[in-house]
Amino acid sequence: MAGLRAATLVVLVAHCHALRVDTSPLARRAATKPGIRRAAVHCSTAGAARAPSRGRVRFPTLAARDFQHSEDAAATASLRSFWPIESAIRTLILPVIEEATFLDNIASGVLVGPDQLPSLHAALVEACAILGVGDKVDLYVKNNPFPNAYTLAIDGRRPFIVVHSALLDLLTPEETQAVLAHELGHIKCEHGLWITVANVLALAADAFSPRAGAAVSAALLRWRRAAELSCDRAALLVSQDPTIALSVIVKLTGGSVSLRGELSVDAFLRQVQRFDQSAATRVGSALSNSQTAALTHPLPILRAAELNRWASGEQYRALVSSAKRRQAALG
């Protein structure tokens, strides 16, 4: 049993943060596979080559806590007290996982650069500059019919993002950049590291008491859902246009290449009202909670509602206003 738990830990450590949206039992099973995570969507017709700069502000001193969801920030702060586990994972386990994923990516993907898919490279460089991430993140494209993007979500020696070819076909350049920003948010928050620490604690709790292990695992899933909300905010900080960030969610929820021009963010947001009305009842509340309890990602409708609220809230406005003042002062 100890050997099985150790093997399980390695798998959990290797699990990448993916952009996908949990919508079905099949999707939930896919969510547990290494190297998968979901993104958001913009409703537009062109899936073109270039993500043009639109005079957006940059956040060179941005810290993860500046945009993290409150539950994500609280969980991360709590886990920092387990620094011996963090140190062991960071120095002994993650370097091996990083090297393994590098070999897989470099052998089975197309490495994006100035002379390889240069428009994607420019979009990544700009997103990194806006979020203050630095320029050491590698980007790979892999041929896959499922629109998705993922990262190991650690700021280590070889941080990377992988995007699937189907994602590029579905999204506009601006939306694709928002997806890259979502993944950069995971890297900036180092969700891969902290969730691995939490997985170690969950395994220890389960060894002590299955009931305690179940409680810790449930809390871990709640945190992972909050972490996705944090990274949706990172997407907004780069796009600086709520419609772009929200349309990613819409397209990944129910978009198609042939009908993407007919999708409406406003209509999708109106679904929130119908969901809220149903979830407000006793039966609806119980069903809604059961819908989300086992998911690693929030329901798409909840992601859209949360991002829409944050886009019109004081925290986002303050970040943008402060960045504008800083840029104006620098000339």
Secondary structure in CASP SS format (residue, H / E / C, confidence):
PFRMAT SS
TARGET T0000
AUTHOR 0000-0000-0000
METHOD secondary structure of the structure
MODEL  1
M C 1.00
A H 1.00
G H 1.00
L H 1.00
R H 1.00
A H 1.00
A H 1.00
T H 1.00
L H 1.00
V H 1.00
V H 1.00
L H 1.00
V H 1.00
A H 1.00
H C 1.00
C C 1.00
H E 1.00
A E 1.00
L E 1.00
R C 1.00
V C 1.00
D C 1.00
T C 1.00
S C 1.00
P H 1.00
L H 1.00
A H 1.00
R H 1.00
R H 1.00
A H 1.00
A C 1.00
T C 1.00
K C 1.00
P C 1.00
G C 1.00
I E 1.00
R E 1.00
R E 1.00
A C 1.00
A C 1.00
V E 1.00
H C 1.00
C C 1.00
S C 1.00
T C 1.00
A C 1.00
G C 1.00
A C 1.00
A C 1.00
R C 1.00
A C 1.00
P C 1.00
S C 1.00
R C 1.00
G C 1.00
R C 1.00
V C 1.00
R C 1.00
F C 1.00
P C 1.00
T C 1.00
L C 1.00
A C 1.00
A H 1.00
R H 1.00
D H 1.00
F C 1.00
Q C 1.00
H C 1.00
S H 1.00
E H 1.00
D H 1.00
A H 1.00
A H 1.00
A H 1.00
T H 1.00
A H 1.00
S H 1.00
L H 1.00
R C 1.00
S C 1.00
F C 1.00
W H 1.00
P H 1.00
I H 1.00
E H 1.00
S H 1.00
A H 1.00
I H 1.00
R H 1.00
T H 1.00
L H 1.00
I H 1.00
L H 1.00
P H 1.00
V H 1.00
I H 1.00
E H 1.00
E H 1.00
A H 1.00
T H 1.00
F H 1.00
L H 1.00
D H 1.00
N H 1.00
I H 1.00
A H 1.00
S H 1.00
G C 1.00
V E 1.00
L E 1.00
V C 1.00
G E 1.00
P C 1.00
D C 1.00
Q E 1.00
L C 1.00
P H 1.00
S H 1.00
L H 1.00
H H 1.00
A H 1.00
A H 1.00
L H 1.00
V H 1.00
E H 1.00
A H 1.00
C H 1.00
A H 1.00
I H 1.00
L H 1.00
G C 1.00
V C 1.00
G C 1.00
D C 1.00
K C 1.00
V C 1.00
D E 1.00
L E 1.00
Y E 1.00
V E 1.00
K E 1.00
N C 1.00
N C 1.00
P C 1.00
F C 1.00
P C 1.00
N C 1.00
A E 1.00
Y E 1.00
T E 1.00
L C 1.00
A C 1.00
I C 1.00
D C 1.00
G C 1.00
R C 1.00
R C 1.00
P C 1.00
F E 1.00
I E 1.00
V E 1.00
V E 1.00
H E 1.00
S H 1.00
A H 1.00
L H 1.00
L H 1.00
D H 1.00
L H 1.00
L C 1.00
T C 1.00
P H 1.00
E H 1.00
E H 1.00
T H 1.00
Q H 1.00
A H 1.00
V H 1.00
L H 1.00
A H 1.00
H H 1.00
E H 1.00
L H 1.00
G H 1.00
H H 1.00
I H 1.00
K H 1.00
C H 1.00
E C 1.00
H H 1.00
G H 1.00
L H 1.00
W H 1.00
I H 1.00
T H 1.00
V H 1.00
A H 1.00
N H 1.00
V H 1.00
L H 1.00
A H 1.00
L H 1.00
A H 1.00
A H 1.00
D H 1.00
A H 1.00
F H 1.00
S C 1.00
P H 1.00
R H 1.00
A H 1.00
G H 1.00
A H 1.00
A H 1.00
V H 1.00
S H 1.00
A H 1.00
A H 1.00
L H 1.00
L H 1.00
R H 1.00
W H 1.00
R H 1.00
R H 1.00
A H 1.00
A H 1.00
E H 1.00
L H 1.00
S H 1.00
C H 1.00
D H 1.00
R H 1.00
A H 1.00
A H 1.00
L H 1.00
L H 1.00
V H 1.00
S H 1.00
Q C 1.00
D C 1.00
P H 1.00
T H 1.00
I H 1.00
A H 1.00
L H 1.00
S H 1.00
V H 1.00
I H 1.00
V H 1.00
K H 1.00
L H 1.00
T H 1.00
G H 1.00
G C 1.00
S C 1.00
V C 1.00
S C 1.00
L C 1.00
R H 1.00
G H 1.00
E H 1.00
L C 1.00
S C 1.00
V H 1.00
D H 1.00
A H 1.00
F H 1.00
L H 1.00
R H 1.00
Q H 1.00
V H 1.00
Q H 1.00
R H 1.00
F H 1.00
D H 1.00
Q H 1.00
S H 1.00
A H 1.00
A C 1.00
T C 1.00
R H 1.00
V H 1.00
G H 1.00
S H 1.00
A H 1.00
L H 1.00
S H 1.00
N H 1.00
S H 1.00
Q H 1.00
T H 1.00
A C 1.00
A C 1.00
L C 1.00
T C 1.00
H C 1.00
P C 1.00
L C 1.00
P H 1.00
I H 1.00
L H 1.00
R H 1.00
A H 1.00
A H 1.00
E H 1.00
L H 1.00
N H 1.00
R H 1.00
W H 1.00
A H 1.00
S C 1.00
G C 1.00
E H 1.00
Q H 1.00
Y H 1.00
R H 1.00
A H 1.00
L H 1.00
V H 1.00
S H 1.00
S H 1.00
A H 1.00
K H 1.00
R H 1.00
R H 1.00
Q H 1.00
A H 1.00
A H 1.00
L H 1.00
G C 1.00
END
